[in-house]
Amino acid sequence: MRFEELEHTADLSIRAYGRSLPDLFENSALGMFSLIWHPTDAEELSHTAHVRLAPDEPAALLRRFLAELLFVHEDRALLFARFHVALPPCSPLECEAEGVPIAGHELRSHIKAVTFHRLQVCQDDNGLWTATLVFDT
């Protein structure tokens, strides 16, 4: 499982999983955008966006990463469905996001912000990464 939606009284929330930190970031982005829209398998991902962020501790970097994707989504009117994250130790995060224009797509919800509320990133004894995120709607 890459991510799951969690119950939340007023906002939207997910828990994402990854076998590595870049995998966790990709699955978190996929989870966030799954709250916004449902891409079809036949969707041609015709647009790309690049995100580069300075290194930080995992939880803060994940929140900044998702906030930046949310900004690009709003600024360029794009919906993303595929993410390629590179996160070498002590180096900037690099991501290429692939998506489509918003026009002609039905949206599930509108996310205003990625919050610090209940934000958690941890790694278990088996090396599996987990992130819990809440989004302001």
C-alpha positions as CSV (number, residue, x, y, z in Angstrom):
1,M,0.0,0.0,0.0
2,R,1.4,3.4,-1.0
3,F,-1.0,5.6,1.1
4,E,-4.4,5.5,2.8
5,E,-6.9,8.2,3.6
6,L,-7.5,8.8,7.3
7,E,-10.6,10.1,9.0
8,H,-10.4,13.7,10.1
9,T,-13.2,15.9,11.6
10,A,-12.8,19.0,9.4
11,D,-9.9,18.5,7.0
12,L,-8.3,15.8,4.9
13,S,-5.6,13.5,6.1
14,I,-3.5,10.6,4.7
15,R,-0.8,8.2,5.9
16,A,1.8,7.4,3.3
17,Y,4.4,4.6,3.2
18,G,7.7,4.1,1.5
19,R,10.6,1.7,1.4
20,S,13.0,4.7,1.2
21,L,12.7,8.4,1.9
22,P,12.3,9.3,-1.8
23,D,9.6,6.6,-2.1
24,L,7.8,8.1,0.9
25,F,7.9,11.6,-0.7
26,E,6.5,10.2,-4.0
27,N,3.7,8.3,-2.2
28,S,2.8,11.3,-0.1
29,A,2.5,13.5,-3.2
30,L,0.4,10.9,-4.9
31,G,-1.8,10.6,-1.8
32,M,-2.2,14.4,-1.6
33,F,-3.2,14.6,-5.3
34,S,-5.5,11.6,-5.0
35,L,-7.5,13.8,-2.6
36,I,-7.7,16.5,-5.3
37,W,-8.6,14.3,-8.3
38,H,-8.7,10.8,-9.7
39,P,-6.5,10.3,-12.8
40,T,-7.5,7.6,-15.3
41,D,-5.1,4.9,-16.5
42,A,-5.5,6.4,-20.0
43,E,-4.5,9.9,-18.9
44,E,-1.6,11.2,-21.0
45,L,0.7,13.1,-18.6
46,S,1.7,15.9,-21.0
47,H,3.1,18.5,-18.6
48,T,6.1,18.5,-16.2
49,A,7.2,20.6,-13.3
50,H,10.4,20.6,-11.4
51,V,10.9,21.2,-7.7
52,R,14.2,21.7,-5.9
53,L,14.4,22.2,-2.2
54,A,17.4,22.7,0.2
55,P,18.0,19.8,2.6
56,D,16.1,19.7,5.9
57,E,15.0,17.2,8.4
58,P,12.4,14.7,6.9
59,A,9.1,16.1,8.3
60,A,9.9,19.7,7.5
61,L,11.2,18.9,4.1
62,L,8.1,16.7,3.3
63,R,5.8,19.6,4.3
64,R,7.7,22.1,2.2
65,F,7.8,19.7,-0.7
66,L,4.1,19.1,-0.7
67,A,3.4,22.8,-0.2
68,E,5.6,23.6,-3.2
69,L,3.7,21.0,-5.4
70,L,0.4,22.6,-4.2
71,F,1.7,26.0,-5.2
72,V,2.7,24.8,-8.7
73,H,-0.7,23.1,-9.0
74,E,-2.4,26.4,-8.3
75,D,0.0,28.6,-10.2
76,R,0.2,26.6,-13.4
77,A,-3.3,25.0,-13.2
78,L,-1.9,21.5,-13.3
79,L,-2.9,18.2,-11.7
80,F,-0.1,15.8,-11.0
81,A,-0.2,12.0,-11.1
82,R,3.5,10.8,-11.2
83,F,6.5,11.9,-9.2
84,H,10.2,11.1,-9.5
85,V,12.0,12.2,-6.3
86,A,15.8,12.2,-5.8
87,L,17.0,12.8,-2.3
88,P,20.7,12.2,-1.9
89,P,22.1,12.7,1.7
90,C,23.0,16.3,2.5
91,S,21.9,17.4,-1.0
92,P,18.9,19.2,-2.3
93,L,15.6,17.3,-3.0
94,E,14.9,17.2,-6.7
95,C,11.5,16.2,-8.1
96,E,10.0,15.9,-11.5
97,A,6.2,15.9,-11.4
98,E,4.2,14.8,-14.4
99,G,0.6,15.8,-14.9
100,V,-2.2,17.4,-17.0
101,P,-3.9,20.7,-17.2
102,I,-6.9,21.1,-14.8
103,A,-9.2,22.2,-17.6
104,G,-11.7,19.4,-18.3
105,H,-11.1,17.4,-15.1
106,E,-13.5,17.0,-12.2
107,L,-11.9,17.8,-8.9
108,R,-12.7,15.9,-5.7
109,S,-11.7,18.6,-3.3
110,H,-9.6,21.8,-2.9
111,I,-6.6,21.7,-0.6
112,K,-5.6,25.2,0.7
113,A,-2.5,24.2,2.6
114,V,-0.3,21.4,4.0
115,T,-0.4,21.8,7.8
116,F,1.9,21.1,10.7
117,H,-1.0,19.5,12.6
118,R,-0.2,15.9,13.4
119,L,2.7,16.0,10.9
120,Q,4.9,13.0,11.6
121,V,7.6,11.1,9.6
122,C,9.2,8.0,11.1
123,Q,11.1,4.9,10.1
124,D,10.4,1.5,11.7
125,D,12.9,-1.2,12.7
126,N,12.5,-2.8,9.2
127,G,13.4,0.4,7.4
128,L,9.8,1.2,6.3
129,W,9.0,4.9,6.3
130,T,5.6,6.3,7.3
131,A,4.3,9.9,7.1
132,T,1.0,11.2,8.6
133,L,-0.3,14.4,7.0
134,V,-3.2,16.8,7.4
135,F,-4.4,19.2,4.7
136,D,-6.4,22.3,5.2
137,T,-9.5,22.4,3.0
